[in-house]
Amino acid sequence: MIRRRSRLTVGAALLTAALCYPFIDHALAQASPTSAELTTPVGTQPEIVSIVVPDMGTFGGDVSMHTEVYKPAGAGPFPVLIFSHGRSAQRAERALLEHPVLNGHVKYWLGKGFAVVAPIRVGYGQTGGPDRENSGAHFTRTGLCDGVPDFRRVAKAASQDLLATIRWVREQSWADRERIVLEGRSAGGFATIATAATHPPGVIGYINFSGGTGGAPEIAPGHSCDPEQMKAVMAEFGKTTTIPGIWLYAQNDLYWGPEVPREWFDAFESSGAPAQFVDAGVLPGHDGHMLLTYGHKMWSVPVDRFLKQFGY
């Protein structure tokens, strides 16, 4: 929700955002929240907090991100996982995003002794505000990429939200301010990579599930919009990333296809960034883009191995 300098009510602010900011075309390629993400988690109830994203001249005021916080038993300080949700091309689905992280995934991290902080980024759900993560990519009905997307602008906007979250986490008495891990899926994975490239204080590593932006599986399955621009952006991120990361993609990812994610990674790693790529194989019975949701057996072993370097 936007904290405007004038005295708008929350409801009025959200209505204003809905009326004033256009939403992207249905053919735009971002990962939709699954039905599980729109359902109240069972058994593990979050604490709800607000994390302020300072106005950078684009909001007309600061924005308070609706954020879920899960903590293990005890007083802490706990290492912290900051989770970044995916994105839907559907305006209604973005507005309905209520729970940004799956219950089962929360339990995975709680079992490792981590607290989990999952903000709903600006432009989604109860946070509201402008749709800053619209890259401008879209496809024609014949599956051709039309127009020139701006992936750098999306990365800057999304990482602004995550950097505000990192600052908030480092101020909490229950958090180990020097033991933070970033994780994201799809557009959230792209945001995670972009944020890791900024040298965020306290962050020791990051995990990217199916990260990217600019695909449309209904119209152009397996073919993203302007993958060469994304490759160039990833190469730029690689030049400034010093913390270790792991990238996980399924071969049957209908947003990016089997080959392009590896090309993005190679451009990133060749720029000097310490990272590893995991080809998770084919996710049976599902779009491989949903690897995090349905492919626990495919990703848990490499992620467990990745976390062991930090003592977890």
C-alpha positions as CSV (number, residue, x, y, z in Angstrom):
1,M,0.0,0.0,0.0
2,I,1.2,3.5,-0.8
3,R,2.0,5.9,2.1
4,R,1.1,9.0,0.2
5,R,1.9,12.4,1.5
6,S,-1.8,13.4,1.2
7,R,-4.3,11.7,3.5
8,L,-5.6,9.0,1.2
9,T,-7.2,6.0,2.8
10,V,-5.7,2.6,2.0
11,G,-8.8,1.8,0.0
12,A,-8.6,5.0,-2.0
13,A,-4.9,4.5,-2.6
14,L,-5.5,1.0,-4.0
15,L,-8.3,2.2,-6.2
16,T,-6.2,5.1,-7.5
17,A,-3.4,2.6,-8.4
18,A,-5.9,0.3,-10.2
19,L,-7.3,3.2,-12.3
20,C,-4.0,5.0,-13.1
21,Y,-1.6,2.2,-13.9
22,P,-2.1,0.0,-17.0
23,F,-1.5,-3.7,-16.7
24,I,0.4,-5.8,-19.1
25,D,-1.1,-7.8,-22.0
26,H,-2.2,-11.4,-21.2
27,A,0.5,-12.7,-23.6
28,L,3.2,-11.3,-21.4
29,A,5.5,-13.9,-20.0
30,Q,5.8,-14.1,-16.3
31,A,5.2,-16.9,-13.9
32,S,1.7,-17.0,-12.5
33,P,1.2,-17.7,-8.8
34,T,-0.1,-21.2,-8.5
35,S,-3.4,-22.0,-6.7
36,A,-1.3,-23.1,-3.8
37,E,0.2,-19.6,-3.5
38,L,-3.3,-18.1,-3.4
39,T,-4.4,-20.5,-0.6
40,T,-3.9,-19.9,3.1
41,P,-0.9,-22.1,4.3
42,V,-2.0,-25.0,6.6
43,G,-0.3,-25.5,9.9
44,T,2.2,-22.7,9.8
45,Q,0.7,-19.2,10.3
46,P,2.8,-16.2,9.5
47,E,3.4,-13.0,11.4
48,I,2.3,-10.1,9.1
49,V,4.6,-7.0,9.0
50,S,5.0,-4.0,6.8
51,I,8.3,-3.2,5.2
52,V,8.7,0.3,3.8
53,V,10.1,0.8,0.4
54,P,11.3,4.5,0.3
55,D,9.9,6.6,-2.5
56,M,12.4,7.0,-5.3
57,G,10.4,9.6,-7.2
58,T,8.1,7.0,-8.8
59,F,5.5,6.3,-6.2
60,G,4.3,9.7,-4.9
61,G,5.1,8.4,-1.5
62,D,6.7,5.5,0.3
63,V,5.2,2.0,-0.2
64,S,4.5,-0.5,2.6
65,M,5.0,-4.0,1.5
66,H,2.7,-6.6,3.0
67,T,5.2,-9.2,4.3
68,E,4.9,-12.7,5.8
69,V,7.4,-13.7,8.5
70,Y,7.9,-17.3,9.7
71,K,10.3,-18.1,12.6
72,P,11.6,-21.3,14.1
73,A,11.0,-22.1,17.8
74,G,13.3,-20.2,20.1
75,A,14.6,-16.7,20.5
76,G,17.2,-16.6,17.8
77,P,19.1,-15.0,16.3
78,F,18.1,-17.0,13.2
79,P,19.6,-17.1,9.7
80,V,17.1,-15.6,7.4
81,L,15.7,-16.7,4.0
82,I,14.2,-13.8,2.0
83,F,11.8,-15.3,-0.6
84,S,10.7,-13.6,-3.8
85,H,7.4,-14.7,-5.5
86,G,6.8,-15.1,-9.2
87,R,4.6,-12.9,-11.5
88,S,1.4,-13.4,-13.4
89,A,0.6,-11.8,-16.7
90,Q,-3.0,-11.6,-15.5
91,R,-4.0,-8.4,-13.7
92,A,-6.6,-10.2,-11.5
93,E,-4.1,-12.8,-10.4
94,R,-1.5,-10.2,-9.4
95,A,-4.1,-8.4,-7.4
96,L,-5.2,-11.6,-5.6
97,L,-1.7,-12.7,-4.6
98,E,-2.1,-13.3,-0.9
99,H,0.5,-15.8,0.3
100,P,3.8,-15.3,-1.6
101,V,5.5,-18.5,-0.4
102,L,4.3,-22.1,-0.4
103,N,3.7,-23.7,3.0
104,G,5.8,-26.8,2.2
105,H,8.7,-24.6,1.2
106,V,8.4,-22.6,4.5
107,K,8.7,-25.9,6.4
108,Y,11.8,-26.9,4.4
109,W,13.5,-23.7,5.6
110,L,12.2,-23.8,9.2
111,G,13.6,-27.4,9.4
112,K,17.0,-25.9,8.7
113,G,16.6,-23.4,11.4
114,F,16.0,-20.4,9.1
115,A,13.4,-17.7,9.6
116,V,11.5,-16.9,6.3
117,V,10.6,-13.4,5.2
118,A,8.4,-13.2,2.1
119,P,7.4,-9.8,1.0
120,I,4.7,-9.1,-1.6
121,R,6.5,-6.8,-3.9
122,V,5.2,-3.4,-5.2
123,G,2.4,-3.9,-7.7
124,Y,1.0,-7.2,-6.2
125,G,-1.7,-8.3,-3.8
126,Q,-2.2,-6.3,-0.6
127,T,0.9,-4.2,-1.2
128,G,-0.7,-2.6,-4.3
129,G,0.9,0.3,-6.1
130,P,2.1,0.6,-9.7
131,D,3.1,-2.4,-11.9
132,R,6.8,-1.6,-12.0
133,E,7.8,-5.1,-13.2
134,N,6.1,-4.8,-16.6
135,S,9.1,-5.2,-18.9
136,G,7.2,-4.1,-22.0
137,A,7.6,-7.5,-23.7
138,H,4.7,-9.0,-25.5
139,F,3.9,-11.5,-28.3
140,T,1.8,-11.4,-31.4
141,R,-0.9,-14.0,-31.8
142,T,1.5,-15.9,-34.1
143,G,4.1,-16.2,-31.3
144,L,6.5,-13.5,-32.4
145,C,8.1,-11.2,-29.9
146,D,6.8,-7.6,-30.6
147,G,8.5,-4.5,-29.2
148,V,11.7,-4.1,-27.1
149,P,11.4,-5.0,-23.5
150,D,13.4,-3.3,-20.8
151,F,14.8,-6.0,-18.5
152,R,17.2,-3.6,-16.7
153,R,14.3,-1.4,-15.6
154,V,12.5,-4.4,-14.2
155,A,15.6,-5.6,-12.3
156,K,16.1,-2.2,-10.8
157,A,12.5,-1.9,-9.5
158,A,12.4,-5.5,-8.1
159,S,15.8,-5.2,-6.4
160,Q,14.7,-2.0,-4.8
161,D,12.0,-4.0,-3.0
162,L,14.4,-6.7,-1.9
163,L,17.1,-4.3,-0.7
164,A,14.4,-2.6,1.5
165,T,13.6,-6.1,2.9
166,I,17.3,-6.8,3.6
167,R,17.6,-3.5,5.5
168,W,14.5,-4.4,7.5
169,V,15.8,-7.9,8.4
170,R,19.1,-6.6,9.5
171,E,17.3,-4.3,12.1
172,Q,15.5,-7.2,13.7
173,S,16.8,-8.6,17.0
174,W,15.7,-12.2,16.2
175,A,17.6,-12.1,12.9
176,D,21.3,-13.0,12.3
177,R,22.1,-9.9,10.3
178,E,25.2,-11.5,8.7
179,R,23.5,-14.8,7.6
180,I,20.9,-13.9,5.0
181,V,20.1,-16.1,1.9
182,L,18.0,-14.8,-1.0
183,E,15.7,-17.1,-3.0
184,G,13.2,-16.5,-5.8
185,R,11.2,-18.2,-8.4
186,S,10.6,-17.0,-12.0
187,A,10.4,-13.2,-12.0
188,G,11.4,-13.5,-8.3
189,G,14.5,-15.5,-9.3
190,F,15.4,-12.7,-11.7
191,A,14.9,-10.2,-8.9
192,T,17.1,-12.3,-6.7
193,I,20.0,-12.4,-9.2
194,A,19.7,-8.7,-9.7
195,T,19.8,-8.0,-6.0
196,A,22.7,-10.3,-5.4
197,A,24.7,-8.3,-7.9
198,T,24.4,-5.2,-5.8
199,H,26.7,-6.4,-2.9
200,P,23.9,-6.4,-0.3
201,P,25.2,-6.4,3.2
202,G,24.7,-9.6,5.2
203,V,23.7,-11.8,2.2
204,I,25.9,-14.9,2.0
205,G,24.3,-16.6,-0.9
206,Y,21.3,-16.9,-3.3
207,I,19.1,-19.5,-5.0
208,N,17.4,-18.9,-8.3
209,F,14.5,-21.2,-9.4
210,S,13.5,-20.8,-13.1
211,G,14.5,-17.2,-13.0
212,G,13.8,-14.8,-15.9
213,T,11.1,-12.6,-17.5
214,G,9.7,-12.3,-21.0
215,G,8.1,-15.6,-21.9
216,A,4.6,-16.6,-23.0
217,P,4.0,-20.4,-22.8
218,E,0.4,-20.1,-24.2
219,I,1.6,-18.4,-27.4
220,A,5.3,-19.2,-27.7
221,P,6.1,-22.2,-25.5
222,G,9.8,-22.5,-24.9
223,H,10.7,-19.2,-26.5
224,S,11.2,-16.0,-24.4
225,C,11.1,-12.5,-25.7
226,D,14.6,-11.0,-26.5
227,P,16.7,-13.7,-24.8
228,E,19.8,-12.0,-26.2
229,Q,19.1,-8.8,-24.1
230,M,18.6,-11.1,-21.0
231,K,21.9,-12.7,-21.8
232,A,23.6,-9.3,-21.9
233,V,21.9,-8.3,-18.6
234,M,23.0,-11.5,-16.9
235,A,26.6,-10.9,-18.1
236,E,26.4,-7.4,-16.5
237,F,25.2,-8.9,-13.2
238,G,28.0,-11.4,-13.3
239,K,30.6,-8.7,-13.3
240,T,29.4,-7.4,-9.9
241,T,28.3,-10.6,-8.1
242,T,30.7,-11.9,-5.5
243,I,28.5,-14.2,-3.4
244,P,27.8,-17.8,-4.4
245,G,24.6,-18.8,-6.0
246,I,22.8,-21.8,-7.5
247,W,20.5,-21.7,-10.6
248,L,18.0,-24.4,-11.0
249,Y,16.0,-25.0,-14.3
250,A,14.0,-27.9,-15.7
251,Q,14.4,-28.9,-19.3
252,N,10.7,-28.6,-20.1
253,D,10.4,-25.1,-18.8
254,L,7.7,-23.7,-21.1
255,Y,8.8,-20.1,-20.5
256,W,12.4,-20.3,-21.4
257,G,13.0,-23.7,-23.1
258,P,15.8,-26.1,-22.4
259,E,18.8,-24.2,-23.8
260,V,18.4,-20.4,-23.1
261,P,18.7,-20.6,-19.3
262,R,22.1,-22.3,-19.7
263,E,23.2,-19.5,-22.1
264,W,22.1,-16.9,-19.6
265,F,24.1,-18.7,-16.9
266,D,27.2,-19.1,-19.0
267,A,27.2,-15.3,-19.7
268,F,26.8,-14.6,-16.0
269,E,29.5,-17.0,-14.9
270,S,32.0,-16.0,-17.6
271,S,31.9,-12.5,-16.2
272,G,33.5,-13.9,-13.0
273,A,30.5,-14.7,-10.7
274,P,30.8,-17.7,-8.4
275,A,27.7,-19.9,-9.3
276,Q,26.6,-23.3,-10.3
277,F,23.9,-24.4,-12.7
278,V,21.6,-27.4,-12.0
279,D,19.9,-29.0,-15.0
280,A,17.0,-30.6,-13.1
281,G,15.9,-32.7,-16.0
282,V,12.2,-33.0,-17.1
283,L,9.5,-32.3,-14.5
284,P,7.0,-35.1,-15.2
285,G,3.4,-34.1,-15.9
286,H,4.0,-30.3,-15.4
287,D,5.4,-27.3,-17.0
288,G,9.0,-27.4,-15.8
289,H,8.7,-23.8,-14.9
290,M,6.9,-25.0,-11.8
291,L,10.0,-26.9,-10.6
292,L,9.9,-25.4,-7.1
293,T,6.3,-26.3,-6.6
294,Y,6.3,-29.9,-7.9
295,G,9.9,-31.0,-8.1
296,H,11.1,-31.3,-4.5
297,K,13.0,-34.5,-5.2
298,M,14.7,-32.8,-8.2
299,W,16.0,-29.8,-6.3
300,S,16.3,-30.7,-2.7
301,V,19.6,-32.6,-3.0
302,P,21.5,-29.9,-4.9
303,V,20.1,-27.1,-2.7
304,D,21.0,-29.1,0.4
305,R,24.5,-29.5,-1.0
306,F,24.7,-25.8,-1.7
307,L,23.7,-24.9,1.8
308,K,26.3,-27.1,3.4
309,Q,29.0,-24.6,2.5
310,F,27.4,-22.2,5.0
311,G,27.0,-24.8,7.7
312,Y,23.3,-25.8,7.1
